[in-house]
């Protein structure tokens, strides 16, 4: 990672994020056909499976940090026109879930993050994300719905 790309934000990078993510989600994602493909600019972890990507990261500018998970097609979050090629976790959740409103997704410590990732695996990845990564048409529709709802 090049610190100059973040203009000082690198001081906020969470040093335990990637190792904790790998430890908590690695085997589950591997068992579901994903492989780790690298880290994003703030050391969130990127996974891919048959042309589908899953980015497990966090919001750098929020303290305490807030978990950010997106599921998409290809290998980039945005296409050349700046349109999303992915859907964030919160858009897939029922609107009455606190996570949909940005609640209960923050962590301050490695232990907090571990508990949060375990909960997300059971309460988001398995029931909401997995059916989409197993069905490209459904994933494309979810991304299209997100685009249409949030496009300018």
NUBA-480686 format. One record per atom (N, C-alpha, C): x negated, y negated, z negated; atom name; residue number from 1. Coordinates in nm, 2 decimals, padded with zeros to 4 digits. Atoms other than C-alpha are relative to their C-alpha. Example, Ala and Ser with C-alpha at 12.3 -4.5 7.8 and 13.67 -1.06 7.14 Angstrom:
// NUBA-480686
-00.09	00.12	00.00	N	1
-01.23	00.45	-00.78	CA	1
-00.09	-00.12	00.00	C	1
00.09	00.11	00.00	N	2
-01.37	00.11	-00.71	CA	2
00.08	-00.11	-00.08	C	2
//
This chain:
// NUBA-480686
-00.08	00.12	00.00	N	1
00.00	00.00	00.00	CA	1
-00.09	-00.12	00.00	C	1
00.08	00.13	00.00	N	2
-00.13	-00.35	00.08	CA	2
00.08	-00.10	-00.08	C	2
-00.06	00.10	00.09	N	3
-00.06	-00.59	-00.20	CA	3
00.04	-00.13	00.07	C	3
-00.03	00.12	-00.07	N	4
-00.06	-00.88	00.04	CA	4
00.14	00.00	00.07	C	4
-00.13	-00.01	-00.06	N	5
00.26	-00.75	00.20	CA	5
00.11	-00.04	-00.10	C	5
-00.10	00.03	00.09	N	6
00.45	-00.81	-00.12	CA	6
-00.01	-00.14	-00.07	C	6
00.02	00.14	00.05	N	7
00.32	-01.16	-00.21	CA	7
00.02	-00.01	-00.15	C	7
-00.01	00.01	00.15	N	8
00.28	-01.09	-00.58	CA	8
00.10	00.09	-00.06	C	8
-00.10	-00.09	00.06	N	9
00.58	-00.86	-00.62	CA	9
-00.06	00.13	-00.04	C	9
00.06	-00.13	00.04	N	10
00.34	-00.56	-00.65	CA	10
-00.02	00.01	-00.15	C	10
00.01	00.00	00.15	N	11
00.31	-00.66	-01.02	CA	11
00.12	00.07	-00.06	C	11
-00.13	-00.06	00.05	N	12
00.67	-00.53	-01.06	CA	12
00.02	00.14	00.03	C	12
-00.01	-00.14	-00.05	N	13
00.61	-00.19	-00.90	CA	13
00.00	00.09	-00.12	C	13
-00.02	-00.09	00.11	N	14
00.72	00.09	-01.13	CA	14
-00.10	00.12	00.02	C	14
00.11	-00.10	-00.03	N	15
00.41	00.32	-01.16	CA	15
00.05	00.15	-00.02	C	15
-00.05	-00.14	00.03	N	16
00.61	00.63	-01.29	CA	16
00.11	00.04	00.10	C	16
-00.12	-00.03	-00.08	N	17
00.89	00.61	-01.03	CA	17
-00.02	00.12	00.09	C	17
00.02	-00.11	-00.10	N	18
00.75	00.84	-00.75	CA	18
-00.03	00.13	-00.07	C	18
00.02	-00.13	00.07	N	19
00.61	01.11	-00.99	CA	19
00.12	00.05	-00.06	C	19
-00.12	-00.04	00.06	N	20
00.93	01.12	-01.18	CA	20
00.11	00.05	00.10	C	20
-00.09	-00.04	-00.10	N	21
01.14	01.13	-00.87	CA	21
-00.03	00.14	00.06	C	21
00.05	-00.13	-00.05	N	22
00.93	01.42	-00.73	CA	22
00.03	00.11	-00.10	C	22
-00.02	-00.10	00.10	N	23
00.95	01.61	-01.06	CA	23
00.15	00.03	-00.02	C	23
-00.14	-00.03	00.02	N	24
01.33	01.57	-01.10	CA	24
00.08	00.04	00.12	C	24
-00.08	-00.03	-00.12	N	25
01.46	01.58	-00.74	CA	25
-00.07	00.09	00.10	C	25
00.07	-00.07	-00.10	N	26
01.18	01.75	-00.55	CA	26
00.04	00.14	00.04	C	26
-00.04	-00.14	-00.02	N	27
01.28	02.11	-00.59	CA	27
00.14	00.01	00.06	C	27
-00.14	00.00	-00.05	N	28
01.65	02.04	-00.54	CA	28
00.00	-00.04	00.15	C	28
00.00	00.04	-00.14	N	29
01.58	01.85	-00.22	CA	29
-00.07	00.10	00.09	C	29
00.07	-00.10	-00.08	N	30
01.33	02.11	-00.09	CA	30
00.09	00.12	00.02	C	30
-00.09	-00.11	-00.02	N	31
01.59	02.38	-00.15	CA	31
00.11	-00.03	00.09	C	31
-00.10	00.04	-00.09	N	32
01.83	02.18	00.06	CA	32
-00.06	-00.05	00.14	C	32
00.06	00.03	-00.13	N	33
01.58	02.15	00.35	CA	33
-00.07	-00.13	00.02	C	33
00.08	00.12	-00.01	N	34
01.42	01.82	00.28	CA	34
-00.14	00.01	-00.03	C	34
00.14	00.01	00.03	N	35
01.06	01.74	00.29	CA	35
-00.04	-00.15	-00.03	C	35
00.04	00.13	00.03	N	36
00.89	01.44	00.14	CA	36
-00.08	-00.06	00.12	C	36
00.07	00.05	-00.11	N	37
00.77	01.21	00.42	CA	37
-00.08	-00.12	-00.03	C	37
00.08	00.11	00.03	N	38
00.61	00.93	00.23	CA	38
00.06	-00.09	-00.11	C	38
-00.05	00.10	00.09	N	39
00.66	00.63	00.01	CA	39
00.03	-00.13	00.07	C	39
-00.03	00.13	-00.06	N	40
00.82	00.30	00.09	CA	40
-00.10	-00.10	-00.06	C	40
00.09	00.10	00.04	N	41
00.65	-00.03	00.02	CA	41
-00.01	-00.02	-00.15	C	41
00.00	00.01	00.14	N	42
00.74	-00.02	-00.35	CA	42
-00.01	00.13	-00.07	C	42
00.03	-00.14	00.05	N	43
00.66	00.35	-00.40	CA	43
00.13	00.07	-00.03	C	43
-00.12	-00.08	00.00	N	44
01.02	00.47	-00.36	CA	44
-00.03	00.12	00.09	C	44
00.03	-00.13	-00.07	N	45
01.02	00.83	-00.22	CA	45
00.09	00.02	00.12	C	45
-00.07	-00.03	-00.12	N	46
01.13	00.91	00.13	CA	46
00.00	00.15	00.03	C	46
-00.01	-00.14	-00.03	N	47
01.26	01.25	00.22	CA	47
00.07	00.01	00.14	C	47
-00.07	-00.02	-00.13	N	48
01.38	01.39	00.56	CA	48
00.04	00.14	00.02	C	48
-00.06	-00.13	-00.03	N	49
01.58	01.68	00.69	CA	49
00.07	-00.01	00.14	C	49
-00.07	-00.01	-00.13	N	50
01.66	01.74	01.06	CA	50
00.05	-00.13	00.05	C	50
-00.04	00.13	-00.05	N	51
01.67	01.38	01.16	CA	51
00.08	-00.09	-00.09	C	51
-00.07	00.07	00.10	N	52
01.83	01.26	00.84	CA	52
-00.10	-00.04	-00.11	C	52
00.09	00.04	00.11	N	53
01.65	01.06	00.57	CA	53
00.08	-00.03	-00.12	C	53
-00.05	00.03	00.13	N	54
01.71	01.01	00.21	CA	54
-00.11	-00.09	-00.07	C	54
00.09	00.08	00.07	N	55
01.54	00.72	00.04	CA	55
00.04	-00.02	-00.15	C	55
-00.03	00.01	00.14	N	56
01.53	00.73	-00.34	CA	56
-00.10	-00.11	-00.05	C	56
00.08	00.12	00.03	N	57
01.40	00.39	-00.46	CA	57
00.06	-00.08	-00.12	C	57
-00.05	00.09	00.10	N	58
01.48	00.10	-00.69	CA	58
-00.01	-00.14	00.05	C	58
00.00	00.14	-00.03	N	59
01.55	-00.27	-00.68	CA	59
-00.11	-00.06	-00.07	C	59
00.12	00.06	00.06	N	60
01.21	-00.43	-00.74	CA	60
00.03	-00.12	-00.08	C	60
-00.01	00.13	00.07	N	61
01.34	-00.77	-00.84	CA	61
00.09	00.00	-00.12	C	61
-00.09	-00.01	00.12	N	62
01.58	-00.64	-01.11	CA	62
-00.08	00.06	-00.12	C	62
00.06	-00.05	00.12	N	63
01.46	-00.59	-01.46	CA	63
00.11	00.01	-00.11	C	63
00.06	-00.12	-00.03	N	64
01.54	-00.34	-01.59	CA	64
00.03	00.04	00.15	C	64
-00.02	-00.04	-00.14	N	65
01.51	-00.17	-01.25	CA	65
00.13	00.07	00.02	C	65
-00.13	-00.07	-00.04	N	66
01.82	-00.04	-01.07	CA	66
-00.03	00.10	00.11	C	66
00.02	-00.11	-00.10	N	67
01.82	00.28	-00.88	CA	67
00.07	-00.04	00.13	C	67
-00.05	00.03	-00.14	N	68
01.87	00.25	-00.50	CA	68
-00.02	00.13	00.08	C	68
00.00	-00.13	-00.08	N	69
01.96	00.56	-00.29	CA	69
00.08	-00.03	00.12	C	69
-00.07	00.01	-00.13	N	70
02.04	00.55	00.08	CA	70
-00.02	00.13	00.08	C	70
00.00	-00.12	-00.09	N	71
02.12	00.83	00.32	CA	71
00.02	-00.05	00.14	C	71
-00.01	00.05	-00.13	N	72
02.07	00.77	00.69	CA	72
-00.05	00.09	00.11	C	72
00.04	-00.07	-00.12	N	73
01.99	00.89	01.04	CA	73
-00.12	-00.06	00.06	C	73
00.13	00.04	-00.06	N	74
01.65	00.87	01.20	CA	74
-00.10	-00.02	-00.11	C	74
00.11	00.02	00.10	N	75
01.36	00.73	00.99	CA	75
-00.01	-00.14	-00.05	C	75
00.00	00.14	00.04	N	76
01.45	00.36	00.94	CA	76
00.13	-00.04	-00.05	C	76
-00.13	00.05	00.05	N	77
01.71	00.18	00.74	CA	77
00.08	-00.09	00.09	C	77
-00.06	00.09	-00.10	N	78
01.78	-00.07	01.02	CA	78
-00.04	00.03	00.14	C	78
00.04	-00.01	-00.14	N	79
01.79	-00.05	01.39	CA	79
-00.06	-00.13	00.06	C	79
00.06	00.12	-00.06	N	80
01.63	-00.30	01.63	CA	80
00.08	-00.12	-00.01	C	80
-00.09	00.11	00.01	N	81
01.93	-00.52	01.61	CA	81
00.03	-00.04	-00.15	C	81
-00.02	00.03	00.14	N	82
01.92	-00.53	01.23	CA	82
00.12	00.06	-00.07	C	82
-00.12	-00.07	00.05	N	83
02.22	-00.30	01.18	CA	83
-00.05	00.12	-00.08	C	83
00.04	-00.11	00.09	N	84
02.20	-00.04	00.90	CA	84
00.02	00.13	00.08	C	84
00.00	-00.14	-00.05	N	85
02.13	00.32	01.01	CA	85
00.02	00.09	-00.12	C	85
-00.01	-00.07	00.12	N	86
02.21	00.43	00.66	CA	86
00.12	-00.05	-00.08	C	86
-00.11	00.04	00.09	N	87
02.47	00.42	00.39	CA	87
-00.05	00.01	-00.15	C	87
00.05	-00.01	00.14	N	88
02.39	00.33	00.02	CA	88
00.10	00.09	-00.08	C	88
-00.08	-00.10	00.09	N	89
02.51	00.57	-00.25	CA	89
00.13	-00.07	-00.04	C	89
-00.11	00.06	00.06	N	90
02.75	00.32	-00.40	CA	90
00.12	-00.01	00.10	C	90
-00.11	00.00	-00.10	N	91
02.95	00.30	-00.07	CA	91
00.07	00.13	00.01	C	91
-00.06	-00.13	-00.01	N	92
03.02	00.67	-00.09	CA	92
00.08	00.04	-00.12	C	92
-00.07	-00.03	00.12	N	93
03.15	00.67	-00.44	CA	93
00.14	-00.06	-00.01	C	93
-00.13	00.06	00.02	N	94
03.51	00.61	-00.54	CA	94
-00.02	-00.14	-00.06	C	94
00.01	00.13	00.04	N	95
03.56	00.24	-00.61	CA	95
00.01	-00.02	-00.15	C	95
-00.02	00.02	00.14	N	96
03.66	00.30	-00.97	CA	96
-00.12	00.05	-00.08	C	96
00.12	-00.05	00.07	N	97
03.32	00.46	-01.06	CA	97
-00.09	-00.12	-00.03	C	97
00.09	00.11	00.04	N	98
03.09	00.22	-01.25	CA	98
-00.12	-00.02	00.08	C	98
00.12	00.01	-00.08	N	99
02.80	00.30	-01.03	CA	99
00.03	-00.07	00.13	C	99
-00.04	00.07	-00.12	N	100
03.00	00.16	-00.73	CA	100
-00.01	-00.15	-00.02	C	100
00.01	00.14	00.03	N	101
02.99	-00.17	-00.91	CA	101
-00.14	-00.04	-00.05	C	101
00.14	00.03	00.04	N	102
02.62	-00.15	-00.99	CA	102
-00.03	00.02	-00.15	C	102
00.01	-00.02	00.14	N	103
02.67	-00.04	-01.35	CA	103
-00.06	00.15	-00.02	C	103
00.06	-00.13	00.04	N	104
02.49	00.26	-01.52	CA	104
-00.10	00.05	00.10	C	104
00.11	-00.04	-00.10	N	105
02.21	00.26	-01.26	CA	105
-00.13	-00.05	-00.04	C	105
00.12	00.07	00.04	N	106
01.94	00.08	-01.46	CA	106
-00.08	00.09	-00.09	C	106
00.09	-00.07	00.08	N	107
01.63	00.22	-01.62	CA	107
-00.11	-00.09	-00.05	C	107
00.11	00.07	00.06	N	108
01.36	00.08	-01.85	CA	108
-00.12	00.08	-00.02	C	108
00.11	-00.09	00.03	N	109
01.15	00.38	-01.92	CA	109
00.00	00.12	00.09	C	109
00.01	-00.12	-00.08	N	110
01.04	00.70	-01.76	CA	110
00.11	00.10	-00.04	C	110
-00.11	-00.09	00.05	N	111
01.28	00.89	-01.98	CA	111
00.13	-00.04	00.05	C	111
-00.13	00.05	-00.05	N	112
01.57	00.67	-01.88	CA	112
00.01	00.04	00.15	C	112
-00.01	-00.04	-00.15	N	113
01.48	00.73	-01.51	CA	113
00.02	00.14	00.02	C	113
-00.02	-00.14	-00.01	N	114
01.46	01.10	-01.56	CA	114
00.14	00.04	-00.02	C	114
-00.15	-00.03	00.03	N	115
01.81	01.11	-01.72	CA	115
00.09	-00.05	00.12	C	115
-00.07	00.06	-00.10	N	116
01.94	00.88	-01.45	CA	116
00.00	00.09	00.13	C	116
00.02	-00.08	-00.12	N	117
01.80	01.09	-01.16	CA	117
00.07	00.14	-00.02	C	117
-00.07	-00.13	00.03	N	118
01.94	01.42	-01.32	CA	118
00.15	-00.02	00.02	C	118
-00.14	00.03	-00.02	N	119
02.28	01.26	-01.34	CA	119
00.04	-00.03	00.14	C	119
-00.03	00.03	-00.15	N	120
02.26	01.13	-00.98	CA	120
00.00	00.12	00.08	C	120
00.01	-00.12	-00.07	N	121
02.16	01.47	-00.86	CA	121
00.14	00.07	-00.01	C	121
-00.12	-00.07	00.03	N	122
02.47	01.62	-01.02	CA	122
00.13	-00.07	00.04	C	122
-00.12	00.08	-00.02	N	123
02.72	01.34	-00.98	CA	123
00.00	-00.08	00.13	C	123
-00.01	00.06	-00.13	N	124
02.62	01.19	-00.65	CA	124
-00.06	00.08	00.12	C	124
00.06	-00.08	-00.12	N	125
02.38	01.40	-00.43	CA	125
00.08	00.12	00.03	C	125
-00.07	-00.12	-00.03	N	126
02.56	01.72	-00.47	CA	126
00.15	-00.02	00.05	C	126
-00.14	00.01	-00.05	N	127
02.93	01.61	-00.44	CA	127
00.02	-00.10	00.12	C	127
-00.02	00.10	-00.10	N	128
02.89	01.30	-00.21	CA	128
-00.10	00.00	00.12	C	128
00.10	00.01	-00.10	N	129
02.56	01.30	-00.02	CA	129
-00.01	00.14	00.08	C	129
00.02	-00.13	-00.06	N	130
02.52	01.68	00.05	CA	130
00.10	00.03	00.11	C	130
-00.09	-00.02	-00.11	N	131
02.84	01.71	00.25	CA	131
-00.03	-00.08	00.13	C	131
00.03	00.08	-00.11	N	132
02.72	01.43	00.47	CA	132
-00.13	00.05	00.07	C	132
00.13	-00.04	-00.07	N	133
02.36	01.56	00.53	CA	133
00.02	00.14	00.06	C	133
-00.03	-00.12	-00.07	N	134
02.52	01.89	00.62	CA	134
00.09	-00.01	00.12	C	134
-00.10	00.03	-00.11	N	135
02.76	01.73	00.87	CA	135
-00.04	-00.14	00.06	C	135
00.05	00.12	-00.07	N	136
02.60	01.47	01.11	CA	136
00.12	-00.09	00.04	C	136
-00.12	00.08	-00.04	N	137
02.94	01.36	01.24	CA	137
00.06	-00.08	-00.12	C	137
-00.05	00.07	00.12	N	138
03.06	01.28	00.89	CA	138
-00.10	-00.11	-00.05	C	138
00.09	00.11	00.04	N	139
02.74	01.09	00.81	CA	139
00.00	-00.12	00.09	C	139
-00.02	00.11	-00.10	N	140
02.77	00.89	01.13	CA	140
00.12	-00.08	-00.03	C	140
-00.12	00.07	00.03	N	141
03.12	00.80	01.04	CA	141
-00.01	-00.08	-00.13	C	141
00.02	00.07	00.13	N	142
03.02	00.70	00.68	CA	142
-00.09	-00.13	00.03	C	142
00.09	00.11	-00.04	N	143
02.74	00.48	00.83	CA	143
00.08	-00.11	00.08	C	143
-00.09	00.09	-00.08	N	144
02.99	00.33	01.08	CA	144
00.10	-00.08	-00.09	C	144
-00.10	00.07	00.09	N	145
03.24	00.25	00.80	CA	145
-00.08	-00.10	-00.08	C	145
00.08	00.10	00.07	N	146
02.96	00.08	00.60	CA	146
-00.03	-00.12	00.09	C	146
00.03	00.11	-00.09	N	147
02.85	-00.12	00.90	CA	147
00.12	-00.09	00.03	C	147
-00.12	00.08	-00.04	N	148
03.20	-00.23	00.99	CA	148
00.05	-00.08	-00.13	C	148
-00.05	00.07	00.12	N	149
03.28	-00.33	00.63	CA	149
-00.10	-00.11	-00.04	C	149
00.09	00.09	00.05	N	150
02.96	-00.52	00.57	CA	150
-00.08	-00.08	00.11	C	150
00.07	00.08	-00.11	N	151
02.85	-00.66	00.91	CA	151
00.05	-00.14	00.00	C	151
-00.03	00.15	-00.01	N	152
02.83	-01.03	00.96	CA	152
00.07	-00.04	00.13	C	152
//
